[in-house]
Amino acid sequence: MGKAKNPRRVAENEAMAKTRMLRTSPQKLNLVAAMIRGKKVEKALTDLTFSNKRIAQDVKKCLQSAIANAENNHNLDVDELVVAEAYVGKNLVMKRGRPRARGRFGKIMKPFSELTIKVRQVEEQA
């Protein structure tokens, strides 16, 4: 017997990758995610490679994982892949502090984020 197979969370022509616990704020991560939304994957990889943002290298790893999932798990053509969605979510926030003058306490928030990238295969128009 055994359990039934889980239904797919994405369409037949899509693949997904998710990265959790990225050590940056969601607002900063969303700037990098917006940079690659809707682009072809090779253009998006090039943009992330030459980006000055520190978190761009982690976003690039997540995109490469989504491409590998599309190729190996879903048999999609890598040359026809487009970044369909790239969205950001909040994760935990580490609360730290620093003593300030007159017995006060300065809060230091260290936020974490998570990133989800979906790539979709689209046929080229001639």
C-alpha positions in Angstrom: 0.0 0.0 0.0 1.7 3.2 1.1 0.7 6.8 1.1 -0.7 8.6 -1.9 1.7 10.9 -3.8 1.6 14.5 -2.8 0.0 16.8 -5.4 2.4 19.3 -7.0 2.4 22.8 -5.6 3.3 24.4 -8.9 2.0 24.0 -12.5 3.4 21.4 -14.9 5.6 23.9 -16.7 7.0 25.4 -13.4 9.6 24.7 -10.8 10.3 26.3 -7.4 13.0 26.9 -4.9 12.8 28.3 -1.5 15.6 29.7 0.8 14.9 30.3 4.5 16.8 32.2 7.1 18.5 34.8 4.9 20.2 37.3 7.2 18.8 40.5 5.8 15.6 42.5 6.1 12.7 41.6 3.8 12.8 45.2 2.4 16.4 44.9 1.3 15.8 41.5 -0.1 12.8 42.6 -2.1 14.9 45.2 -3.9 17.1 42.4 -5.3 14.1 40.1 -6.0 12.4 42.9 -8.0 15.5 43.1 -10.1 15.0 39.6 -11.5 11.2 39.3 -11.7 10.0 38.5 -15.2 13.5 38.2 -16.8 15.0 35.2 -18.6 17.1 33.1 -16.3 20.4 33.7 -18.0 19.8 37.5 -17.9 18.8 37.3 -14.2 21.9 35.3 -13.3 24.1 37.8 -15.0 22.4 40.7 -13.2 22.8 39.0 -9.8 26.5 38.1 -10.5 27.4 41.8 -11.1 25.1 43.3 -8.5 26.7 45.3 -5.7 24.2 44.1 -3.1 25.6 41.7 -0.5 22.5 39.5 -0.5 22.5 39.1 -4.3 24.8 36.0 -4.1 22.3 34.2 -1.9 19.5 35.1 -4.3 21.7 33.7 -7.1 22.1 30.4 -5.3 18.3 30.2 -4.9 17.7 30.9 -8.6 20.3 28.3 -9.6 18.5 25.8 -7.3 15.2 26.6 -9.0 16.8 26.1 -12.4 18.3 22.7 -11.3 14.9 21.6 -10.0 13.3 22.5 -13.3 15.9 20.6 -15.3 16.4 17.5 -13.1 13.0 17.0 -11.4 10.5 18.4 -14.0 12.4 17.8 -17.3 12.0 21.5 -18.4 14.2 23.2 -21.0 16.7 25.5 -19.3 17.0 27.8 -22.3 13.2 28.6 -22.2 13.0 29.4 -18.5 11.7 32.8 -17.2 11.6 33.9 -13.5 7.8 33.9 -13.1 7.7 34.9 -9.5 10.2 36.0 -6.9 8.6 36.9 -3.5 9.9 37.6 -0.1 8.6 36.8 3.4 9.5 37.6 6.9 11.2 35.2 9.2 12.3 35.5 12.8 13.9 38.6 14.3 16.7 38.3 16.8 16.4 40.9 19.5 19.7 42.4 20.7 20.5 45.5 22.6 23.0 48.0 23.6 23.2 50.0 26.9 22.6 53.7 26.4 23.0 56.8 28.5 21.0 57.3 31.8 20.1 53.6 32.2 18.3 53.2 29.0 18.5 50.3 26.5 18.9 50.7 22.7 17.1 48.0 20.8 18.9 46.3 17.9 16.7 44.2 15.7 18.4 41.6 13.5 15.8 40.4 11.0 15.8 37.3 8.8 13.9 36.7 5.6 12.8 33.9 3.3 12.8 33.9 -0.5 10.7 31.9 -3.0 11.6 31.8 -6.7 9.4 30.1 -9.3 10.7 29.6 -12.8 8.3 28.9 -15.7 9.0 27.4 -19.2 7.7 29.6 -22.0 8.0 28.9 -25.7 9.9 31.5 -27.7 7.8 33.5 -30.2 9.3 33.5 -33.7 
